[in-house]
Amino acid sequence: MNEAWAGWQRDHAAALAALQEAQRAYHRTVVGAAGLADTGVSPQADSLKAVDAARVRLDAVRARKPE
């Protein structure tokens, strides 16, 4: 296994873990907000932005996959 492949695997694993954590945080936010009065503040939107950012990072890592 060459260093480029090993480095890509490390980056991919880290990006995937970050996406999964962002998704879990988003789900916790959605469940936690259920039944609360609408305050005009949207923690779900912030959590969803974090999910989207993590997804973009993972896509960027996947695009660099060595052949």
C-alpha positions in Angstrom: 0.0 0.0 0.0 1.5 3.3 -1.0 1.5 6.5 1.1 -1.0 8.3 -1.1 -3.6 5.6 -0.6 -3.0 5.3 3.1 -3.3 9.1 3.4 -6.5 9.1 1.4 -7.9 6.3 3.6 -7.2 8.3 6.7 -8.7 11.5 5.3 -11.8 9.5 4.1 -12.3 7.9 7.5 -12.1 11.2 9.3 -14.4 12.9 6.8 -16.9 10.1 7.0 -16.8 10.1 10.8 -17.4 13.9 10.8 -20.4 13.5 8.6 -21.9 10.8 10.8 -21.4 12.9 13.9 -23.0 15.9 12.2 -25.9 13.7 11.2 -26.3 12.5 14.8 -26.1 16.0 16.2 -28.8 17.1 13.6 -31.1 14.3 14.7 -30.6 15.1 18.4 -31.5 18.7 17.6 -34.6 17.8 15.7 -35.8 15.4 18.4 -34.9 17.9 21.1 -36.9 20.6 19.4 -40.0 18.5 19.0 -42.9 20.0 21.0 -41.1 23.3 21.8 -42.8 26.6 21.1 -41.5 28.3 17.9 -39.0 30.9 19.2 -37.9 32.1 15.8 -34.5 30.5 16.4 -33.7 27.5 14.3 -31.0 25.3 15.8 -32.0 22.7 13.2 -30.9 25.0 10.4 -27.5 25.4 12.0 -27.2 21.7 12.5 -28.3 21.0 8.9 -25.6 23.5 7.6 -23.0 21.5 9.6 -24.3 18.3 7.9 -24.1 19.9 4.5 -20.5 21.2 5.2 -19.4 17.7 6.3 -21.0 16.1 3.2 -19.1 18.6 1.0 -15.8 17.8 2.7 -16.4 14.0 2.3 -17.2 14.6 -1.4 -14.0 16.5 -1.8 -12.0 13.7 -0.2 -13.7 11.1 -2.4 -12.9 13.2 -5.5 -9.2 12.9 -4.6 -9.3 9.1 -4.4 -6.1 7.6 -5.8 -6.4 5.2 -8.6 
